Protein backbone atom coordinates (compact mmCIF):
# COMPACT_ATOMS: atom_id res chain seq x y z
CA UNK A 1 0.00 0.00 0.00
CA UNK A 2 2.84 2.39 0.85
CA UNK A 3 4.50 1.67 -2.49
CA UNK A 4 1.29 2.40 -4.40
CA UNK A 5 0.83 5.68 -2.51
CA UNK A 6 4.45 6.64 -3.17
CA UNK A 7 4.10 5.87 -6.90
CA UNK A 8 0.93 7.97 -7.07
CA UNK A 9 2.57 10.81 -5.17
CA UNK A 10 5.71 10.77 -7.34
CA UNK A 11 3.65 10.52 -10.52
CA UNK A 12 1.59 13.50 -9.43
CA UNK A 13 4.69 15.48 -8.43
CA UNK A 14 6.37 14.75 -11.75
CA UNK A 15 3.23 15.48 -13.72
CA UNK A 16 2.55 18.82 -12.07
CA UNK A 17 6.19 19.95 -11.93
CA UNK A 18 7.37 19.00 -15.40
CA UNK A 19 4.32 18.62 -17.59
CA UNK A 20 1.40 20.50 -16.09
CA UNK A 21 1.73 23.69 -18.15
CA UNK A 22 1.71 22.02 -21.58
CA UNK A 23 -1.17 19.79 -20.49
CA UNK A 24 -3.43 22.75 -19.74
CA UNK A 25 -2.70 24.25 -23.13
CA UNK A 26 0.01 26.82 -22.61
CA UNK A 27 3.34 27.73 -21.15
CA UNK A 28 3.81 28.51 -17.51
CA UNK A 29 3.91 32.10 -16.24
CA UNK A 30 7.72 32.04 -16.18
CA UNK A 31 7.88 30.67 -19.72
CA UNK A 32 5.51 33.43 -20.88
CA UNK A 33 7.62 36.11 -19.17
CA UNK A 34 10.79 34.81 -20.82
CA UNK A 35 8.99 34.58 -24.15
CA UNK A 36 7.76 38.20 -23.91
CA UNK A 37 11.24 39.40 -22.95
CA UNK A 38 12.62 37.52 -25.94
CA UNK A 39 10.10 39.25 -28.23
CA UNK A 40 11.09 42.65 -26.82
CA UNK A 41 14.76 41.88 -27.43
CA UNK A 42 14.00 40.77 -30.98
CA UNK A 43 12.14 44.04 -31.62
CA UNK A 44 15.09 46.08 -30.37
CA UNK A 45 17.50 44.07 -32.54
CA UNK A 46 15.16 44.65 -35.49
CA UNK A 47 15.47 48.40 -34.88
CA UNK A 48 19.23 48.15 -34.42
CA UNK A 49 19.77 46.29 -37.70
CA UNK A 50 17.34 48.34 -39.78
CA UNK A 51 18.55 50.52 -42.60
CA UNK A 52 16.65 53.62 -41.46
CA UNK A 53 17.11 56.80 -39.50
CA UNK A 54 15.01 57.29 -36.40
CA UNK A 55 13.34 60.57 -35.70
CA UNK A 56 12.87 61.39 -32.03
CA UNK A 57 11.65 64.85 -31.01
CA UNK A 58 12.56 66.21 -34.44
CA UNK A 59 16.15 64.92 -34.43
CA UNK A 60 17.42 62.05 -36.58
CA UNK A 61 19.37 59.22 -34.94
CA UNK A 62 21.08 56.12 -36.27
CA UNK A 63 19.48 52.71 -35.82
CA UNK A 64 22.17 51.78 -33.29
CA UNK A 65 21.51 54.93 -31.23
CA UNK A 66 17.76 54.33 -31.40
CA UNK A 67 18.25 50.79 -30.09
CA UNK A 68 20.45 52.07 -27.25
CA UNK A 69 17.77 54.59 -26.33
CA UNK A 70 15.06 51.91 -26.30
CA UNK A 71 17.21 49.62 -24.16
CA UNK A 72 17.74 52.46 -21.69
CA UNK A 73 14.00 53.19 -21.55
CA UNK A 74 13.26 49.46 -21.18
CA UNK A 75 15.70 49.19 -18.28
CA UNK A 76 14.21 52.23 -16.54
CA UNK A 77 10.70 50.80 -16.90
CA UNK A 78 11.74 47.67 -15.01
CA UNK A 79 8.89 45.29 -14.25
CA UNK A 80 6.18 47.76 -15.29
CA UNK A 81 6.44 46.49 -18.86
CA UNK A 82 5.57 42.80 -19.08
CA UNK A 83 4.67 42.20 -22.73
CA UNK A 84 6.00 43.10 -26.15
CA UNK A 85 2.78 45.01 -26.85
CA UNK A 86 3.25 47.06 -23.68
CA UNK A 87 6.83 47.71 -24.76
CA UNK A 88 5.67 48.98 -28.15
CA UNK A 89 2.83 51.10 -26.77
CA UNK A 90 4.57 52.55 -23.72
CA UNK A 91 8.27 52.69 -24.57
CA UNK A 92 9.06 52.33 -28.25
CA UNK A 93 6.32 54.39 -29.89
CA UNK A 94 6.68 57.91 -28.61
CA UNK A 95 8.72 60.32 -26.58
CA UNK A 96 7.90 60.21 -22.88
CA UNK A 97 8.91 63.88 -22.70
CA UNK A 98 7.01 65.43 -25.63
CA UNK A 99 4.52 62.70 -26.53
CA UNK A 100 5.63 62.94 -30.18
CA UNK A 101 5.60 59.62 -32.03
CA UNK A 102 8.93 58.08 -32.96
CA UNK A 103 9.36 57.67 -36.70
CA UNK A 104 11.51 55.64 -39.06
CA UNK A 105 12.85 57.49 -42.10
CA UNK A 106 14.01 55.34 -45.01
CA UNK A 107 16.54 56.12 -47.75
CA UNK A 108 13.76 56.54 -50.32
CA UNK A 109 12.30 59.34 -48.16
CA UNK A 110 9.29 57.44 -46.86
CA UNK A 111 8.45 57.83 -43.18
CA UNK A 112 6.46 55.49 -40.93
CA UNK A 113 5.63 55.57 -37.24
CA UNK A 114 7.83 53.18 -35.28
CA UNK A 115 4.72 51.80 -33.54
CA UNK A 116 3.27 50.58 -36.85
CA UNK A 117 6.56 49.04 -37.95
CA UNK A 118 7.08 47.27 -34.60
CA UNK A 119 3.56 45.82 -34.57
CA UNK A 120 4.18 44.51 -38.07
CA UNK A 121 7.46 42.96 -36.93
CA UNK A 122 5.84 41.52 -33.78
CA UNK A 123 3.28 39.70 -35.95
CA UNK A 124 6.15 38.16 -37.92
CA UNK A 125 7.96 37.11 -34.72
CA UNK A 126 4.81 35.51 -33.30
CA UNK A 127 4.04 33.77 -36.60
CA UNK A 128 7.53 32.23 -36.58
CA UNK A 129 6.98 30.99 -33.02
CA UNK A 130 3.66 29.41 -33.95
CA UNK A 131 5.21 27.91 -37.07
CA UNK A 132 8.02 26.36 -35.06
CA UNK A 133 5.48 24.71 -32.75
CA UNK A 134 3.52 23.09 -35.59
CA UNK A 135 6.20 20.48 -36.15
CA UNK A 136 6.11 19.27 -32.55
CA UNK A 137 4.23 16.11 -31.73
CA UNK A 138 1.79 16.06 -28.84
CA UNK A 139 3.21 14.66 -25.63
CA UNK A 140 1.38 11.66 -24.22
CA UNK A 141 0.97 11.75 -20.47
CA UNK A 142 0.76 8.67 -18.29
CA UNK A 143 -2.50 8.07 -16.50
CA UNK A 144 -2.31 8.81 -12.81
C-alpha positions in Angstrom: 0.0 0.0 0.0 2.8 2.4 0.8 4.5 1.7 -2.5 1.3 2.4 -4.4 0.8 5.7 -2.5 4.4 6.6 -3.2 4.1 5.9 -6.9 0.9 8.0 -7.1 2.6 10.8 -5.2 5.7 10.8 -7.3 3.7 10.5 -10.5 1.6 13.5 -9.4 4.7 15.5 -8.4 6.4 14.7 -11.7 3.2 15.5 -13.7 2.6 18.8 -12.1 6.2 19.9 -11.9 7.4 19.0 -15.4 4.3 18.6 -17.6 1.4 20.5 -16.1 1.7 23.7 -18.1 1.7 22.0 -21.6 -1.2 19.8 -20.5 -3.4 22.8 -19.7 -2.7 24.2 -23.1 0.0 26.8 -22.6 3.3 27.7 -21.2 3.8 28.5 -17.5 3.9 32.1 -16.2 7.7 32.0 -16.2 7.9 30.7 -19.7 5.5 33.4 -20.9 7.6 36.1 -19.2 10.8 34.8 -20.8 9.0 34.6 -24.2 7.8 38.2 -23.9 11.2 39.4 -22.9 12.6 37.5 -25.9 10.1 39.3 -28.2 11.1 42.7 -26.8 14.8 41.9 -27.4 14.0 40.8 -31.0 12.1 44.0 -31.6 15.1 46.1 -30.4 17.5 44.1 -32.5 15.2 44.7 -35.5 15.5 48.4 -34.9 19.2 48.2 -34.4 19.8 46.3 -37.7 17.3 48.3 -39.8 18.5 50.5 -42.6 16.7 53.6 -41.5 17.1 56.8 -39.5 15.0 57.3 -36.4 13.3 60.6 -35.7 12.9 61.4 -32.0 11.7 64.9 -31.0 12.6 66.2 -34.4 16.1 64.9 -34.4 17.4 62.0 -36.6 19.4 59.2 -34.9 21.1 56.1 -36.3 19.5 52.7 -35.8 22.2 51.8 -33.3 21.5 54.9 -31.2 17.8 54.3 -31.4 18.3 50.8 -30.1 20.5 52.1 -27.3 17.8 54.6 -26.3 15.1 51.9 -26.3 17.2 49.6 -24.2 17.7 52.5 -21.7 14.0 53.2 -21.5 13.3 49.5 -21.2 15.7 49.2 -18.3 14.2 52.2 -16.5 10.7 50.8 -16.9 11.7 47.7 -15.0 8.9 45.3 -14.2 6.2 47.8 -15.3 6.4 46.5 -18.9 5.6 42.8 -19.1 4.7 42.2 -22.7 6.0 43.1 -26.2 2.8 45.0 -26.9 3.2 47.1 -23.7 6.8 47.7 -24.8 5.7 49.0 -28.1 2.8 51.1 -26.8 4.6 52.6 -23.7 8.3 52.7 -24.6 9.1 52.3 -28.3 6.3 54.4 -29.9 6.7 57.9 -28.6 8.7 60.3 -26.6 7.9 60.2 -22.9 8.9 63.9 -22.7 7.0 65.4 -25.6 4.5 62.7 -26.5 5.6 62.9 -30.2 5.6 59.6 -32.0 8.9 58.1 -33.0 9.4 57.7 -36.7 11.5 55.6 -39.1 12.8 57.5 -42.1 14.0 55.3 -45.0 16.5 56.1 -47.8 13.8 56.5 -50.3 12.3 59.3 -48.2 9.3 57.4 -46.9 8.4 57.8 -43.2 6.5 55.5 -40.9 5.6 55.6 -37.2 7.8 53.2 -35.3 4.7 51.8 -33.5 3.3 50.6 -36.8 6.6 49.0 -37.9 7.1 47.3 -34.6 3.6 45.8 -34.6 4.2 44.5 -38.1 7.5 43.0 -36.9 5.8 41.5 -33.8 3.3 39.7 -36.0 6.2 38.2 -37.9 8.0 37.1 -34.7 4.8 35.5 -33.3 4.0 33.8 -36.6 7.5 32.2 -36.6 7.0 31.0 -33.0 3.7 29.4 -33.9 5.2 27.9 -37.1 8.0 26.4 -35.1 5.5 24.7 -32.8 3.5 23.1 -35.6 6.2 20.5 -36.2 6.1 19.3 -32.6 4.2 16.1 -31.7 1.8 16.1 -28.8 3.2 14.7 -25.6 1.4 11.7 -24.2 1.0 11.8 -20.5 0.8 8.7 -18.3 -2.5 8.1 -16.5 -2.3 8.8 -12.8 
